[in-house]
């Protein structure tokens, strides 16, 4: 488990707000596939609702991760994995259960994603979107983000 940097203290507005991180660092996901089978894989991400210690929650759809332009790998016969153009980490089904979003992966049988790959997101690729009236002033909101590596190939 890694700790995601925070978005700092922000001012609420009557307009939709789109905040990005400003930690000055890249955020890296490293995936190594040394199975040698070309079977493919995927990484999903999901987050619970942003919430306060007192139980106030945002509606969801607040944590956005945009496609990276920086993928580095050492797969000599492999092609780079596919990275989603943009995902919403805190998406929920009709019953309020978190829904994993596929963020990066490799298709089967074409040597995609074999070897080690670093997928980097800059601060400007990670957004916090807040709708008017959704958040409460003076409250700190947190969420747990879960990244899962599956041996399920991309379709």
KAWO-V470784 format. One record per helix or strand. SS is the DSSP state (alpha for helix, beta for strand). FROM is the first residue (numbers start at 1). TO is the last residue. If there is no record, write none. Layout:
BEGIN
SS,FROM,TO + SS,FROM,TO
END
This chain:
BEGIN
beta,17,20 + beta,27,33 + beta,41,47 + beta,51,51 + beta,57,57 + beta,63,66 + beta,70,73 + beta,79,79 + beta,82,83 + beta,86,88 + beta,92,92 + beta,98,98 + beta,101,107 + beta,112,112 + beta,115,121 + alpha,123,125 + beta,126,130 + beta,142,142 + beta,145,150 + beta,154,154
END
